[in-house]
Amino acid sequence: MSVVRGRPEEPTDAAVAVVIAAKNEDDRIGATIVAAHTLPGVDLVVVVDDGSTDRTADLALEAGARVLRHGRNRGKGAAMETGAEGVRLMEEREAAEGAIRAPRHLLFLDADLGETAKDAAPLVEPVLAGTSDMTIALFPATRLRLGGHGFVVRLAREGVRRSTGWEPEQPLNGQRCMSRAAFEAARPLAPGFGVETGLTIDVLHAGFRVMEVEVPLEHRATGTDLRAQLHRAHQFVDVARALTARELRPTLRRTWQGVTARSSGGGREHIRKTGHITRKNRQE
């Protein structure tokens, strides 16, 4: 377990909402939802059907989840945003009916965890206790199999280290529990498969605490066929985009501040020059 220290957040009596982004997962979504309902503090499971063409949405409803649907596939980052917004709107409805409570923490799980989702409790407990603002899962099986040598993993790990000074072991792991404050600080989320890398950087930059926790979860192996290789290439592009956007932000902010400072300091000169150019153009 590794921890990054940041600003503390007091423990609350908030419950936990599970958010599951799913596309064509009708073989495992039901078992994942049933297992998620057994986790400590969980009183709501929301599935975002991200453009499925199978029975994912129907089976999620049968298993007891609230289902939100994208008419077309919009990617993981967009599905997570949709799920979190759905939780917020449900809480607004509950408040209108007289149920005043703290905003739920958010537990993001992959749709293909199946029955192993019941073992995600160690991710939830530190956030419920107020000792962490975001927990990230470490899969023991993945640690043994990959040893952290995947090229996308290396890109994400080095990018997070360069940006924050902290080096996560499994930076691409999507199983995460977050306080609502930490989630809101990271919005808007990076699109697609860059979402986990962007989340880690943005949450740390906002001063929140992040913890990696080993959990015995397993999901479907990616494989080594052409489809798997294309998936990894897509991941690489999305992670690179997320990192590039976050590396550019400080530069763009300094540039903008410099432009506004010059404009406010020499405003009259700027206006005079602009007016002169306009008159010249009229004479031509």
N, C-alpha and C positions, 0 to 999 in steps of 0.2 A: 504494500500500500504506500502510495506517495502523496504528499500533501503540499499544496501551495497556500501560504497564508495570505489573507486579505482582510478586508474589513468584516467585523463580526455581524451576524444577524441574529436577533433574539429568537429563540424557539417560540412557535405559535401553536395554536390548536388547529391549524389548517389540515385539511384532508389532502388526499393525493388523487389527481386525475391521470390515468394512463392514456397516452396518445400513441396510436399505432398507424403509421403510414403503410398502406398496402396496395399492391398491384398484382392481380392474378395469383392470390395466395389462398385459394379455396381449399387446398388440401391441409393447411395448417392453421388458418386464422381462427377457427372455432376453438381448438385446443389452447391456442395462445391466449384468447380472451378469457376462457374459463380459469386458466392458471393465474392470469393477471388479477382477477377478482379476489383471489385469496391473499394478496399481498397486504402488509400492514398499512393501514390508513387509506387504502384505495376504496372509494365509493362511487367511482365513475370511470368507465372505459369508453374512449372515443376512437373510432376507426375512421380514417380518411381514405376512402376508396379513390385511388389516384389513377382513374381511367381504366379500371379493370374491364376485361371482356369475358370473365368467367362469373362464378356465383359468389365471389368474395363478399359483396355487400349483403346479399341475402343470408349467407351463413353467419356473418358478423351480427346481424340483427337477431338471428335465432339464438346466438350464444349470449345475448344480453348486452351488447354494445350499442351506444349511440353511433349512428353512421352519417358521415358527411361525404358528399361525392363530388369529384372533379369530372366534368364531362370528357375531358381529355387528360392525358398524362402531363403533369406540370412539374414533376420532379420532387425529390425528397424535401428540400428546403421549403417549397411552397406548401407541401402537405403538412409539414410540422406547423407552419404559420396558421394554416386553416384550422388544424386541430386545436391549437391554443386559443384562437379567436372563438372557436365553437365553445370551448370551456368557459371563456369569459361571458359569452352571451347567455349560456345556461345559468351561470351564477347571477347575472342580472335578473333573469326571470325568477330565480329562487328568492332574490332579495325583494322583488316586487310582491312576492307571495308571503313575505314576512320572515324568511330564513336568512338572517344576517350572520355572516361568518367570514372568516379570513379567506382570501383567495387561495385556491388549491395550489399545491406544488404540482409540478408537471413531471411525469415519468415517461420518457420516450422509449418505446420498445419496438424491435423489429417484428414484423408479422409472422416470420417463419420460426420463431423460438419454440413454438409448440408447448408441450408440458413443462419444458425447462424454465419457462417464464416464472414459474412459482418460486424459483431460486433467486429472484432479483431483489429479495428483501434487503440484503446488505447495501444496495444502492439507495434505498428509501430511508433507512434508519438515520444516517447522519444528517440528512436534510430535515427530517422531522424533528430531530433533537436540536437543530440549530448549530451544529458543529461544522457543517459544510454548506456551501451555497450551490455547488454543482458536483455531483459524483459521476465518474466515468468508469464503465466496467472494464475489467481485465479478464479476458477469457483464458483460463489455464491451457486449454487444448490449443488455442491459437498461438500462445507463447511457445509451446513445445514444437509446433509444426513449422512456424515461420521464423521464429527467433528474431522478429523485427527486421527481416532483410528484404521485404517487399519494396519495390521501387516507389510505389505510391505512399507507403507508410514512411519511408525515409524522407520523401519530399515534405509530407505533412509534419513529421516530427521535427525536422530541421527548421521548417518555417515557423513553427510555434516557438521553438527555442530562440531563434533569432529575434522574434518579435517581442517575447515576454521574458526570456531568461530561464524558462522552465521547459524541461524536455519530457513530454509524456511518453509512456511506453506504447500505448495503443491509441494514437491520436484519432483514428478513423472509427473507433467504436461508437456505434449509434445508441447503445443502451446507456441512457443518462437520466438522472433525476436532478431537477433544478427548482430552486425557489422561484416564485413568480417574479420577484424583483430582479433576480439574475437574468431570467429569460427576457424581460422587457429591456434590460440594459443592452442586450445583444441584438435587438431588432434594428433594422430589418436583417433577416438571416441571409447568409450566403446562399445562392441558388444551387440546386442539384446536390451532387456528392461533395461539394465544398462546405456543406453546412456544419459538419462536426469541427473541422479545422477553424472555420470562422467563429463558431461558438466559443471555443476554448480561448482564442485570442481576445475576443471582445469581452468575455466575462472577466478574464484576468485584467485587461486594461481598465475595466470599470471598478476594479478593486475588490472583487468577490473572491471567495475561497473555493479552490478546486481540489478534488481528491480522487485518486484512482483506487478502485476497490476490486479485489479479486472475487469473482462470482462464477459458480459452475454452470454457466449458460452455454448453449450451443445452438447454432443455426445452420442452415443449409450451406454446404461447402460451395465455394465459387467455381471450382474446377479449373481445367487447363485447356478446354477446347476453344475454338475460335470465338464463340459467343462470350466466354469468360474473358478472353484477352481483350475483346472490344469493350467489355464492361470496365476492365482495369484502365484502358486508355481513356474512357470517358471520365472515370474517377480522377485520373491524373490531370486532365484538362480542367475539371471543375475545382480541384484543390489548388492548382496553379493560379487560377483566376481569383479565388478567394484570398490567397496570399498576396497577389499583386495588388488587389484593391486595398488591402490593409497596409501594405507598404507605401502606397501612394497617398493615403489619407493625410499623414503628417506633413508631407511635402506640399500637397494641395492646400492644406490649412495655413501653412506658413506663407505660401505664395499669396493666398487671398488676403491674409492679414497685412502683408506688405503692400498690396495694391490698395486696400482700404485706407491704410495709414497714410500712404502718399496722396491719395485723393483728398482725405480730410485735411492734411497738412498744407497742401498746395492747391486747394480747391479753386481759388480765383484764377490762378495761372492756368489751370486745366480748362476752365470755362472759357477764358480769353482765347486760348489757342484753338479750341473747338469752334468758337464763334468766327475767328479769323478764317479758318479753313472753309467754313460754310459760306462766308461772304465771297471768298475767292472763287469757289465753285459757281456761285451765282453770276459773277462777272464773266466767267468763261462761257 
